[in-house]
Amino acid sequence: MYKENDKFKFANFYCDPLSLIAEKERQGKLSTFTNEDMHSLYEYALTKNYKAGVKDVYCVNNDMIDLSILAVKYNLNIKNIVRAENIFKIPSSFLVGNNLIVELKNIEEYNDSFLSDVMSFCAKLNLPILIEFGRDLNSLGKLSSRYNKEPEKVLEDFGFLDKKCFLLGCNYLDKDAISLFDSYDIEYIFTPLADGEKGRGFLNFKLFENKVCHIGTESVQNIDLIKEIDFLRLETNNLLCRNNLIDETKYFKLLQQSIEDNMGLSYNGNSFNEKIDLKLENFQKLEENVLNLLAQKG
C-alpha cells in the first residue's frame, strides 16, 4: 500500500477515467476494449489522482468495475458515480458501504416516468443523487421551456432535493435558485478547468463562498486541484472586476484540507503556485501502456 498521500486530504469530487476518450467517440471505441484494457484505464485515472495528492476520489464508473483492490493498493477512498440509466444493472457489491452515487446527466432529455423511477430507486436505497445542473445555459433553457417553470423548481417538484443532492456545474445559477437550494441538503461541485476547456461558462464563486462546495477535475489528463481553485479565483475576479472581495482561504477549503495543516499551503500570496506530484513506483510504465492502448484503438 502506498502511504505517501496520507499527509494530503484532497478530494476530487468528479473524475471520469474515460475522459481520455472523447464522449462522442466512446460508444464505438469502447466496444473494442477488453476487461483488462478497461481496468488499465481506471487504474491510470486513480494513479493520476494519487500523484496529485488526492485522497478521496469520486469516480465515474458506469462500467461498474470493482475498484476495491485499487483503493487498497493506492490508499484511496473511492466513491462510485453511476449514471441513472445503469441503476438497474448495479451489482449488489456497489450497494454496500455508502460508496455509490447516482448521476443524472442531461436531465432535460429524460422522460418524467424515468425520472420518477430514479427518484424512487434512490429513496428506497437511501442513495445520494448527483445532478448536472446549470453547467451550461442551453440545458437550463431546455428544462425551463419543457416544464414552463424555473429549472430549480423542476428539481424540487420531482423530489430530488429531498435527498442528499450534489449539483455539478452551477455556472448559471442566480440568487433565487441558490436561495431555494438553501432549504435543502445541497452540496455544489465545480469543474472550472474542464468547463473552461469546453466553453461552458464562468462561475461566480462569490455566490457560493459560504455554501458547502467541492472541486472536481472531470479530466484525468492533468489533475491539479490547486490549479483548479486558482482558475476559479481568477475567473471570479474577472466577473466581479475586483480581486479582493473573497478571502483566499475560502478557496483552499475546496481542497477538503485544513489550511492550518503543516504542508505549506497556508496562503502567503503565492501558494496557488504549489505543485503536488507524488512519486509512484512503475507509474511511467502504466502511463506508457495506457497511451499505447489508446493509440492502438485509434
Summary of the structure (lengths in Angstrom):
residues: 298
radius of gyration: 19.2
end to end distance: 34.0
largest distance: 55.2
contacts: 895
relative contact order: 0.14
helix: 49%
strand: 15%
